[in-house]
Amino acid sequence: MLFRRIPPVFLFLLLMPLFLLTAWCARAQEAAPLRSTAEIRQLSRAQLASRPRVDFEAVILSVLLGAPPNLQVYQDGTAIYIHAALGVGDPYDKAWLNFQSGDRVRIQGRAKAGNFAPVVIPEKIDKIGSSPLPEPQPITVSDLSSGRLDGQWVTISGVVRNVSERNGFGGLEIGNAQGEFLAKMFSAPPPSLIGSHVRLRGLCLPYFNIRGQMMGLLIHVGGMKNVMVLQPAGEDPFAVPEISAAAMRPFDLEQGTDAGRCRLRGTVIFSVPGSYLYLQADRRGVRIGLAAGQSADVGDLVEISGFVRMRQGFAEMAHSLVRKLGTAEMPEPELLDSASILSPSFYKSVPPPPDVNGRLVALRGILLKTDRNPDGKTTFWVGAPGTSPLNVPVSVPSGTETPRIGSRVELRGVCELIMPEPKPMDGLSIPVGMTLSIAKSSDLKVLKAASWWTPARLWTLVGGIACAFALTLLQVRSLRRRVRIGAIALSEAIVRRRAAEARADERQRLAEEVHDIMAQSLTGVALQLGAADLCLASAPAQVPHHLKLASGLLEFARDEIRRTLLDLRSGLLDKGNLTDALKTMAGMFTKTGTCEVEWDISGIPPRVHPLTAHSLLRVIQETLTNAVKHGHANRIRIQLDYSDNGIALKMMDNGCGTAASLRPGPAEGHFGLEGMRGRVLRLGGNFRFQSAPGEGAKVEIHIPAQPAATVSLALEEVNSK
């Protein structure tokens, strides 16, 4: 309640001193820098997150390369890393470039968590004098693995096993009775150091993974001044003690395990040039790591000069030189029983079992699968014999033909046992697996090929058939749908086409009907009028007769046109059959006096459909008209024959005839012959016309016998169109 009555301005003035006091206390607390390297190294990563201030004096142990160079400094038994490249001062201050080992300096800056241990980021470094370097602490290889000596000034001895250069730095691989370690230099060391016994003096620096987890410590010696050669290597690398493959890293009460160069003889049973090989001697197999440029072939008798070390539970020789002595007979492979190899009792039996690690062995089993490795090589997985659940990976050379999965095979190659991690409690390490490497394709033999019909292929076939059946059903269903759609479309197209054809046929038929009626009738009228004109002067009494006939023909034409428009049938068929209509038409032409028509009818007239009779009558009518009009015939003979096969019609005249090339057609407006042919063809018959100059004309027609129902359907189709 009291604070609510105080104005905000007065409340601010009252609280401001409290804020200032709090800030001053915090600054006063931060202003107290850490003054010893021991205090800095004891801080946790959480405490280092605030980057506390530091201000201390120390002696430079080593100046590390960089721009500016990083420093390793020492104070009262504790060392720390000065990361100058992250400092906020001038990174190219010339004073920094002149630092050297033994300078006493004052360092001001901040501490932070490094990748492994705390480091200092300097803001200012001042040289205040010089101090002697502390005596290096003697250490062992096991001290390097613990990480507690990070940044310490140490000394250690051993035998140089290899030298290397990478990214401008030199490296030494060194071994002694306790193990192996690495040393780093600012320049490449001379190769003559290999095999020398040396003592190193330098800093312990860590190497770690991407998570900041320490993997070990190496010795940073700086230059050759910190490398003391205790015993130089001999000029002849093969002038060293010879050892036995059966007695590598033996017990020695006084010296322990020797780390110097040694010599071994044996037969090469497997080789990867420039990398490693396997040597067999004294019924033992040894893996030989080769130095750069060294190689040997399978079957060579060789002498090896290298350094003994432990790898994956077994002793091997590393950085080895090879000297060929000749060739040797390949040892007989040991027949492998993997079930026994993985049994602890196998290694505790008396007498002891054969040692197969690194030896040439023979393995029989079932090929389970194959894997293609990224390097192009192939790995076979073979089921071990007996009741063992072990599947053995077998590395085969490129180009090896792959047997069928499930085949029983025999492989000859080098066996490499897989030892467990971590080490066993009882001191005896029993293999947990094995691998096999074969040198050439002939080392793989198929004892019994697997059947081509594997369960996987059978199921694949069944699945393929099922898929094919399903696809077929889908295809049939799709095809039926397309056929149905196509049938509907085709039916519609047929209906449209029939309608179009019906209209065309109807127009053609109307043209033929009109042509037959008008052309034939008008031709008769013209003939009668011509006759009346001739008789006008010579026989006037005959003129009325011809005019009466012309009038009758016009009356007949009028009636025919009316009937054509009504039902398109000839009136001659109204009171009789085809025979009677033919007689009537022949009589009409005879009465004109222009020609004589003879007819001959044989057979029993069948029941002819009106459509057939009408079409035949129009054909006869057109033939008579053409004979009189175009052929100028005075005699026409008609033969009509009825039989079971149909109706045969022949018409012959004694006219002048015409050549086929001179005969007018539809292009010239003459539709007579085309009309006759069309009528006959629509009845399913045959039409033939023959004519030649001076030989008259001949028309032959045959109409097959058709059931009345068939003609009725045709007529209905025409009428429906």
C-alpha positions in Angstrom: 0.0 0.0 0.0 2.9 2.3 0.8 4.5 1.9 -2.6 1.3 2.7 -4.4 1.2 6.1 -2.7 4.8 7.0 -3.8 5.0 8.7 -7.2 6.9 6.7 -9.9 9.7 9.2 -10.2 10.5 9.1 -6.5 10.2 5.3 -6.6 12.8 5.2 -9.4 15.2 7.5 -7.4 14.9 5.2 -4.4 15.7 2.0 -6.3 18.5 3.4 -8.5 21.2 3.2 -5.8 20.2 -0.4 -5.2 20.7 -1.2 -8.9 24.1 0.6 -9.0 25.2 -1.3 -5.8 24.3 -4.6 -7.3 26.1 -3.9 -10.6 29.2 -2.7 -8.7 29.3 -5.8 -6.6 29.0 -8.0 -9.8 31.8 -6.0 -11.5 33.9 -6.2 -8.4 33.5 -9.9 -8.3 34.3 -10.3 -12.0 37.2 -8.0 -11.7 39.0 -10.5 -9.5 40.8 -12.5 -12.2 42.2 -16.0 -11.8 45.9 -15.9 -11.1 47.0 -19.5 -11.4 46.8 -22.1 -14.1 45.8 -24.7 -11.5 42.6 -22.7 -10.8 41.8 -22.4 -14.4 42.2 -26.2 -15.1 40.0 -27.0 -12.1 37.0 -25.1 -13.6 34.1 -27.2 -15.0 32.8 -26.5 -18.5 29.7 -24.9 -17.0 31.9 -22.5 -15.1 34.0 -21.8 -18.1 30.8 -20.8 -20.1 30.9 -17.3 -18.5 34.6 -16.9 -19.7 36.1 -15.7 -16.4 39.0 -13.2 -16.5 42.6 -14.4 -16.0 45.8 -12.6 -15.1 48.8 -14.7 -14.4 52.5 -15.2 -15.0 54.0 -18.3 -16.6 57.0 -19.7 -18.5 56.6 -20.6 -22.2 57.3 -24.3 -22.7 56.8 -24.3 -26.5 55.9 -21.8 -29.2 53.4 -23.6 -31.6 53.2 -22.6 -35.2 50.5 -20.2 -36.3 49.7 -16.5 -37.0 50.0 -15.5 -34.3 51.6 -18.6 -32.8 49.8 -20.5 -30.0 51.7 -21.1 -26.8 52.0 -23.8 -24.2 52.9 -22.2 -20.8 53.9 -23.7 -17.4 53.3 -22.5 -13.9 54.1 -24.4 -10.7 53.8 -27.9 -12.2 50.6 -27.1 -14.2 50.6 -26.2 -17.9 47.8 -24.6 -20.0 47.2 -23.9 -23.7 47.2 -20.2 -24.9 44.9 -20.0 -28.0 46.3 -16.7 -29.4 44.5 -17.1 -32.7 41.2 -16.4 -30.9 42.6 -13.4 -28.9 41.1 -9.9 -29.2 44.5 -8.2 -29.5 46.4 -7.5 -32.6 47.0 -11.0 -34.1 50.1 -9.8 -36.0 51.7 -8.0 -33.1 55.5 -8.4 -33.8 56.2 -8.9 -30.1 54.2 -12.1 -30.2 56.2 -13.5 -33.1 59.4 -13.2 -31.1 58.4 -15.4 -28.2 60.5 -18.5 -27.5 60.8 -21.3 -25.0 62.0 -20.1 -21.6 60.4 -16.6 -21.8 58.5 -15.6 -18.7 55.3 -13.7 -19.7 52.3 -12.1 -18.1 49.0 -13.2 -19.7 45.8 -11.3 -19.4 42.6 -12.5 -21.0 39.7 -14.9 -20.5 39.4 -18.7 -20.0 37.1 -20.9 -22.0 36.3 -24.5 -22.5 38.5 -26.1 -25.2 37.8 -29.2 -27.2 39.2 -31.3 -24.4 40.7 -29.2 -21.5 40.4 -25.4 -20.6 42.3 -22.9 -22.7 43.1 -19.2 -22.4 42.2 -16.6 -25.0 44.7 -13.8 -24.5 44.0 -10.1 -24.7 47.5 -9.0 -23.8 50.8 -10.8 -23.4 53.9 -9.1 -22.0 57.4 -10.5 -21.7 58.7 -9.9 -18.2 61.9 -12.0 -18.2 63.2 -15.5 -18.7 63.2 -18.7 -16.7 64.8 -22.1 -17.1 62.5 -24.8 -18.4 61.4 -27.4 -15.8 62.8 -30.9 -15.9 60.6 -33.1 -18.1 58.6 -35.7 -16.3 59.4 -39.4 -17.3 56.3 -41.1 -18.4 55.1 -44.5 -19.8 52.7 -45.3 -22.7 49.9 -46.0 -20.3 50.2 -42.4 -18.9 49.4 -41.1 -22.4 46.2 -43.1 -22.6 44.8 -41.6 -19.4 44.8 -38.0 -20.5 45.9 -36.6 -17.1 49.2 -35.4 -18.5 47.6 -33.0 -21.0 49.9 -30.0 -21.5 52.7 -31.4 -19.4 56.5 -31.3 -20.2 57.5 -35.0 -20.4 60.2 -37.3 -21.7 59.8 -40.9 -23.0 61.9 -43.3 -25.0 61.3 -46.0 -27.6 62.1 -47.3 -31.1 61.1 -45.3 -34.2 59.0 -47.6 -36.3 57.9 -45.2 -39.0 58.2 -41.6 -40.1 55.7 -39.6 -42.1 54.8 -36.1 -43.3 51.4 -34.5 -43.6 50.2 -30.9 -44.1 53.7 -29.6 -43.4 54.1 -31.5 -40.1 56.3 -34.5 -39.4 55.2 -37.6 -37.5 57.0 -40.4 -35.7 55.5 -43.8 -34.8 57.3 -45.1 -31.8 57.0 -48.3 -29.8 58.5 -49.6 -26.6 57.9 -52.5 -24.2 54.6 -50.9 -23.0 53.1 -50.2 -26.4 53.0 -47.6 -29.2 52.6 -43.8 -29.3 52.8 -40.9 -31.7 55.1 -37.9 -31.8 54.6 -34.7 -33.8 57.2 -32.3 -35.2 57.3 -29.0 -37.1 59.2 -30.6 -40.0 59.5 -34.0 -41.6 62.0 -36.3 -39.7 64.7 -38.1 -41.7 63.9 -41.7 -42.7 67.2 -42.8 -41.2 65.5 -42.6 -37.8 63.5 -45.8 -38.5 64.8 -48.5 -36.3 66.7 -46.1 -34.0 66.3 -46.1 -30.2 65.4 -42.5 -29.2 64.5 -40.4 -26.2 61.9 -37.6 -26.8 61.3 -34.4 -24.9 58.1 -32.5 -25.5 54.5 -31.6 -24.6 51.6 -33.9 -24.2 48.8 -32.7 -26.4 45.5 -34.5 -27.0 43.8 -35.7 -30.2 40.1 -36.1 -30.0 37.0 -36.8 -32.2 34.3 -34.5 -33.5 32.5 -34.7 -30.1 35.5 -33.5 -28.2 36.1 -36.9 -26.7 39.8 -37.5 -26.1 41.2 -40.5 -28.0 44.7 -40.2 -26.6 47.8 -38.0 -26.1 50.7 -37.5 -28.5 54.1 -36.0 -27.8 54.8 -32.6 -29.5 58.6 -32.4 -29.7 58.8 -29.3 -31.9 62.1 -30.0 -33.7 65.0 -32.4 -33.8 66.7 -30.7 -30.9 64.2 -32.5 -28.6 64.9 -35.9 -30.2 68.0 -37.7 -28.7 69.2 -40.8 -30.6 70.3 -43.4 -28.0 71.1 -46.1 -30.5 71.1 -45.5 -34.3 69.6 -48.0 -36.7 71.9 -50.4 -38.5 72.7 -49.9 -42.1 71.3 -53.3 -43.1 67.6 -53.6 -41.8 67.9 -57.3 -42.2 70.9 -57.5 -39.9 68.6 -57.9 -36.9 67.7 -60.8 -34.6 65.5 -63.5 -36.2 62.4 -64.6 -34.4 60.0 -67.5 -34.8 56.4 -67.2 -35.8 55.6 -69.5 -32.9 57.3 -67.3 -30.4 56.4 -63.7 -31.1 56.3 -61.3 -28.0 57.7 -64.0 -25.7 58.1 -63.7 -21.9 61.4 -62.0 -20.9 61.9 -61.5 -17.2 64.6 -58.8 -17.6 63.7 -56.8 -20.7 60.0 -57.6 -21.2 58.8 -57.5 -24.8 61.4 -56.1 -27.2 60.1 -53.2 -29.4 63.1 -53.2 -31.9 63.2 -54.4 -35.5 63.3 -58.2 -35.9 63.4 -60.7 -38.8 61.0 -63.5 -39.8 61.0 -66.1 -42.6 58.1 -67.9 -44.2 55.9 -68.5 -47.3 53.5 -65.9 -48.6 50.0 -67.4 -48.6 48.0 -64.1 -49.3 49.1 -60.7 -50.5 47.6 -57.2 -51.1 50.6 -55.4 -52.7 51.6 -52.2 -51.0 49.3 -52.9 -48.0 49.8 -56.3 -46.2 50.4 -60.0 -46.7 50.1 -63.2 -44.7 53.1 -65.3 -44.0 53.0 -68.9 -42.8 55.9 -70.5 -41.0 56.2 -73.1 -38.2 52.5 -74.0 -38.6 51.6 -70.4 -37.7 50.2 -67.6 -39.7 51.3 -64.0 -39.2 49.9 -60.8 -40.7 52.6 -58.5 -42.1 52.0 -54.8 -42.5 54.1 -53.6 -45.4 56.1 -50.4 -45.7 55.5 -48.1 -48.7 56.5 -49.7 -52.0 56.9 -53.2 -50.6 55.2 -56.3 -52.1 55.4 -60.1 -52.6 53.5 -62.7 -54.5 51.6 -65.8 -53.2 54.0 -68.7 -53.1 57.2 -66.6 -52.6 59.6 -67.6 -49.9 60.5 -64.3 -48.2 62.3 -62.7 -45.3 60.6 -60.0 -43.4 62.2 -57.2 -41.4 59.7 -55.2 -39.3 58.4 -54.4 -35.8 56.2 -56.6 -33.7 52.9 -55.1 -32.4 49.5 -56.3 -31.3 46.5 -56.0 -33.6 43.0 -57.3 -32.9 44.2 -59.7 -30.3 47.2 -61.2 -32.2 50.8 -60.2 -32.8 51.8 -58.9 -36.2 54.7 -57.2 -37.9 54.3 -53.6 -39.0 56.2 -51.3 -41.4 57.9 -54.3 -42.8 60.5 -54.6 -45.5 60.5 -57.7 -47.8 63.4 -59.6 -49.2 62.5 -62.5 -51.6 64.5 -65.7 -51.2 62.9 -67.8 -53.8 59.7 -69.9 -54.2 58.2 -72.4 -51.8 55.5 -75.1 -52.0 52.2 -73.9 -50.7 51.3 -75.5 -47.3 48.4 -77.9 -47.1 45.3 -76.0 -45.8 43.8 -77.0 -42.5 40.3 -78.3 -42.8 38.2 -75.9 -40.7 35.4 -76.8 -38.3 34.1 -73.5 -37.1 31.9 -75.1 -34.5 35.0 -76.2 -32.6 36.8 -72.9 -33.3 34.2 -71.0 -31.3 34.1 -73.5 -28.4 36.1 -72.5 -25.2 36.9 -76.2 -24.6 38.6 -76.3 -28.0 41.4 -74.1 -26.7 41.7 -75.8 -23.3 42.0 -79.3 -24.7 45.2 -81.5 -24.4 47.0 -81.7 -26.7 46.4 -78.1 -27.8 44.4 -77.6 -31.0 45.9 -76.2 -34.3 46.3 -72.5 -34.4 44.4 -71.4 -37.5 44.6 -67.6 -37.2 46.4 -66.2 -40.3 46.8 -69.7 -41.7 45.8 -71.3 -45.0 42.5 -73.2 -44.2 39.8 -75.0 -46.1 36.1 -74.2 -45.3 33.1 -76.1 -46.5 29.6 -74.8 -46.2 26.5 -73.5 -47.8 26.6 -70.2 -49.8 23.9 -68.0 -48.1 24.2 -64.6 -49.9 26.6 -62.3 -51.6 27.4 -58.6 -51.0 28.9 -56.1 -53.4 31.4 -53.9 -51.6 32.0 -50.2 -52.4 35.5 -51.0 -53.8 34.0 -53.3 -56.4 35.0 -56.5 -54.6 32.5 -59.2 -53.5 31.9 -60.8 -50.1 30.4 -64.3 -49.9 28.5 -65.3 -46.8 29.0 -69.0 -46.1 27.1 -71.0 -43.5 29.6 -72.8 -41.3 29.5 -76.6 -41.1 27.9 -78.6 -38.3 25.5 -77.0 -35.8 27.4 -73.7 -35.5 25.2 -70.6 -36.1 28.2 -68.7 -37.5 28.0 -67.2 -40.9 31.5 -66.6 -42.3 32.2 -63.6 -44.6 34.6 -64.5 -47.4 36.4 -61.9 -49.4 36.9 -63.0 -53.0 38.9 -61.4 -55.8 37.3 -59.4 -58.6 36.0 -61.5 -61.4 35.1 -64.5 -59.3 32.1 -66.3 -60.7 29.3 -66.4 -58.2 27.7 -69.8 -57.6 24.0 -70.1 -57.0 22.8 -69.3 -53.6 22.4 -72.5 -51.6 25.3 -74.3 -53.3 27.6 -76.4 -51.2 31.1 -74.9 -51.7 34.7 -75.4 -50.5 36.9 -72.3 -50.1 40.6 -72.1 -49.5 42.0 -69.0 -48.0 43.5 -67.2 -45.0 41.5 -67.4 -41.8 41.4 -64.3 -39.5 39.8 -64.8 -36.1 37.7 -62.0 -34.6 38.5 -61.5 -30.9 36.0 -60.0 -28.4 36.0 -56.6 -26.8 36.5 -55.9 -24.0 39.0 -58.4 -22.8 37.7 -61.4 -20.9 37.9 -61.7 -17.2 39.6 -65.1 -17.1 42.6 -64.0 -19.2 41.9 -66.3 -22.2 40.4 -64.5 -25.1 38.1 -66.9 -27.2 37.2 -65.9 -30.8 33.7 -64.8 -31.4 33.9 -65.0 -35.2 36.1 -65.4 -38.2 36.7 -64.1 -41.7 38.2 -65.7 -44.8 40.1 -64.2 -47.7 40.9 -66.2 -50.8 43.7 -65.2 -53.1 42.4 -66.4 -56.5 39.2 -67.6 -58.1 40.4 -71.2 -58.4 40.4 -71.3 -54.5 36.6 -71.5 -54.8 35.1 -74.9 -55.7 31.4 -75.8 -56.0 30.9 -79.3 -54.4 27.2 -79.4 -55.2 25.3 -76.7 -57.1 22.0 -75.5 -55.7 18.8 -76.1 -57.6 17.8 -73.2 -59.8 14.4 -73.4 -58.3 15.0 -71.7 -55.0 12.0 -70.8 -52.7 12.7 -67.1 -53.5 12.6 -67.7 -57.2 9.5 -69.9 -56.9 7.7 -67.2 -54.9 8.9 -64.7 -57.5 7.5 -66.8 -60.3 4.2 -67.2 -58.4 4.1 -63.5 -57.8 4.9 -62.8 -61.4 2.2 -65.1 -62.6 -0.3 -63.5 -60.2 0.7 -60.1 -61.4 0.5 -61.2 -65.1 -3.0 -62.7 -64.4 -4.1 -59.5 -62.7 -2.7 -57.4 -65.5 -4.4 -59.7 -68.0 -7.8 -59.3 -66.2 -7.3 -55.6 -66.1 -6.3 -55.6 -69.8 -9.3 -57.7 -70.7 -11.6 -55.5 -68.8 -10.1 -52.4 -70.4 -10.3 -54.1 -73.8 -13.9 -55.1 -73.3 -14.7 -51.5 -72.3 -12.9 -50.2 -75.4 -14.7 -52.8 -77.6 -18.0 -51.8 -76.2 -17.3 -48.1 -76.7 -15.9 -48.9 -80.2 -19.0 -51.0 -81.0 -21.3 -48.2 -80.0 -19.3 -45.8 -82.1 -19.2 -48.2 -85.0 -22.9 -48.8 -84.8 -23.6 -45.1 -84.8 -21.2 -44.7 -87.8 -22.9 -47.6 -89.6 -26.3 -46.0 -89.0 -25.0 -42.7 -90.3 -23.4 -44.4 -93.3 -26.5 -46.4 -94.1 -28.6 -43.3 -93.8 -26.2 -41.5 -96.2 -26.1 -44.5 -98.6 -29.9 -44.7 -98.4 -30.3 -41.1 -99.3 -27.8 -41.5 -102.2 -29.6 -44.7 -103.4 -32.9 -43.1 -103.1 -31.8 -40.1 -105.2 -30.2 -42.5 -107.7 -33.4 -44.6 -107.8 -35.6 -41.5 -108.3 -33.3 -40.3 -111.1 -33.6 -43.7 -112.7 -37.4 -43.8 -112.4 -37.8 -40.3 -113.8 -35.3 -41.1 -116.5 -37.0 -44.3 -117.5 -40.5 -42.8 -117.5 -39.7 -39.5 -119.2 -37.0 -40.6 -121.6 -39.0 -43.7 -122.8 -42.4 -41.9 -123.0 -41.0 -38.7 -124.6 -39.1 -40.8 -127.1 -42.3 -42.5 -128.1 -44.1 -39.1 -128.3 -41.3 -37.7 -130.5 -41.5 -40.7 -132.8 -45.2 -40.4 -133.2 -45.0 -36.7 -133.9 -42.3 -37.3 -136.4 -44.5 -39.9 -138.1 -47.4 -37.5 -138.1 -45.2 -34.9 -139.7 -44.2 -37.3 -142.5 -47.8 -38.3 -143.1 -49.0 -34.7 -143.2 -48.1 -34.4 -146.8 -48.3 -37.9 -148.1 -51.1 -39.5 -146.1 -53.0 -36.8 -144.1 -55.6 -39.4 -143.0 -52.9 -41.1 -140.8 -52.0 -38.0 -138.9 -54.8 -38.2 -136.3 -53.8 -41.8 -135.6 -50.2 -40.8 -134.8 -51.4 -37.8 -132.8 -53.7 -40.1 -130.8 -50.8 -42.5 -130.1 -48.6 -39.6 -129.0 -51.4 -38.4 -126.7 -51.7 -41.9 -125.3 -48.0 -42.0 -124.6 -48.2 -38.6 -122.8 -51.1 -39.8 -120.8 -49.2 -43.0 -119.9 -46.1 -40.9 -118.9 -48.3 -38.6 -116.7 -49.8 -41.6 -114.9 -46.4 -43.2 -114.5 -44.9 -40.1 -113.0 -47.9 -39.8 -110.6 -47.4 -43.4 -109.5 -43.7 -42.9 -109.2 -44.2 -40.0 -106.8 -46.8 -42.0 -104.9 -45.2 -45.5 -104.6 -42.4 -45.6 -107.2 -44.0 -48.7 -108.9 -44.9 -49.2 -112.5 -48.5 -49.1 -113.4 -48.1 -52.0 -115.8 -47.9 -54.3 -112.7 -51.2 -53.2 -111.3 -53.3 -55.7 -113.2 -51.0 -58.5 -113.8 -47.6 -60.2 -113.2 -44.2 -59.6 -114.9 -45.1 -61.7 -118.0 -48.3 -59.7 -118.6 -46.5 -56.4 -118.1 -43.8 -57.5 -120.6 -46.4 -58.4 -123.2 -48.2 -55.1 -122.7 -45.0 -53.1 -123.1 -43.9 -55.0 -126.2 -47.3 -54.4 -127.7 -47.1 -50.7 -127.1 -43.7 -50.5 -128.9 -45.1 -52.6 -131.7 -48.1 -50.3 -132.2 -45.7 -47.3 -132.8 -44.7 -48.9 -136.1 -41.1 -47.9 -135.6 -39.9 -51.4 -134.6 -41.0 -54.9 -134.2 -40.8 -56.6 -130.8 -40.6 -60.3 -130.5 -40.7 -62.0 -127.2 -40.2 -65.6 -126.0 -41.1 -66.6 -122.4 -40.2 -70.1 -121.1 -40.6 -71.8 -117.8 -43.2 -71.4 -115.1 -43.4 -67.8 -113.9 -42.5 -67.8 -110.2 -44.0 -65.6 -107.6 -41.9 -62.5 -108.0 -41.7 -59.8 -105.5 -43.0 -56.5 -106.8 -39.6 -54.9 -106.3 -37.9 -57.4 -108.5 -40.7 -57.2 -111.1 -40.7 -53.4 -111.1 -36.8 -53.3 -111.5 -36.9 -55.8 -114.4 -39.7 -54.0 -116.2 -37.8 -50.7 -116.0 -34.6 -52.4 -117.3 -36.6 -53.8 -120.3 -38.3 -50.5 -120.9 -34.9 -48.7 -120.9 -33.4 -51.3 -123.2 -36.3 -50.9 -125.7 -36.0 -47.1 -125.6 -32.2 -47.2 -126.2 -32.5 -49.6 -129.1 -35.0 -47.4 -130.9 -33.6 -44.0 -129.9 -29.8 -44.6 -130.1 -29.5 -47.9 -132.1 -32.3 -47.1 -134.7 -33.3 -50.7 -134.5 -36.4 -52.0 -136.3 -36.4 -55.5 -134.7 -35.9 -56.4 -131.0 -36.0 -59.9 -129.6 -36.7 -60.5 -125.8 -36.1 -63.9 -124.2 -37.4 -64.4 -120.6 -36.5 -67.7 -118.9 -38.0 -68.7 -115.5 -36.1 -71.5 -113.6 -35.3 -72.6 -110.1 -32.0 -70.7 -110.3 -33.8 -67.4 -110.9 -34.8 -65.3 -113.9 -32.7 -64.9 -117.0 -33.4 -62.1 -119.5 -31.8 -61.6 -122.9 -32.6 -58.7 -125.2 -31.0 -58.3 -128.7 -31.6 -55.7 -131.4 -30.4 -55.2 -135.0 -29.5 -51.6 -134.5 -26.3 -49.9 -135.6 -24.5 -50.5 -132.3 -21.8 -48.3 -130.6 -18.2 -48.7 -129.7 -17.4 -48.7 -125.9 -15.1 -45.6 -126.3 -17.9 -43.6 -128.0 -20.7 -44.6 -125.6 -21.9 -41.6 -123.5 -22.1 -42.0 -119.8 -23.1 -40.1 -116.6 -20.5 -37.4 -117.3 -22.4 -36.5 -120.5 -25.8 -36.6 -118.7 -26.7 -40.2 -119.8 -27.7 -42.5 -117.0 -29.4 -45.4 -118.9 -26.8 -48.1 -118.7 -25.7 -47.1 -115.1 -29.3 -47.1 -114.0 -30.0 -50.6 -115.4 -26.8 -51.9 -113.9 -27.6 -50.3 -110.5 -31.1 -51.9 -110.5 -29.8 -55.4 -111.3 -27.0 -55.2 -108.7 -29.4 -54.1 -106.0 -31.3 -57.3 -106.6 -28.1 -59.4 -106.3 -28.0 -60.1 -110.0 -25.5 -59.9 -112.9 -25.8 -57.3 -115.7 -23.9 -57.6 -119.0 -24.1 -55.2 -122.0 -22.5 -55.9 -125.4 -22.4 -53.7 -128.5 -20.2 -53.0 -131.5 -20.6 -50.9 -134.6 -22.9 -52.6 -137.1 -23.7 -55.5 -134.8 -26.5 -54.1 -132.7 -26.7 -54.4 -128.9 -27.2 -57.3 -126.5 -28.3 -57.1 -122.8 -28.0 -60.2 -120.6 -29.5 -60.2 -117.0 -29.6 -62.9 -114.4 -31.5 -62.4 -111.2 -31.0 -65.2 -108.7 -33.9 -66.8 -107.0 -34.6 -65.1 -103.7 -37.1 -65.9 -100.9 -39.8 -63.4 -100.7 -38.8 -62.6 -97.2 -35.4 -61.6 -98.3 -36.7 -59.2 -101.0 -39.2 -57.8 -98.5 -36.4 -57.0 -96.1 -34.5 -55.3 -98.9 -37.6 -53.3 -99.8 -38.2 -52.4 -96.2 -34.6 -51.3 -95.8 -35.0 -49.0 -98.9 -38.3 -47.7 -97.7 -36.8 -47.0 -94.2 -34.0 -45.1 -95.7 
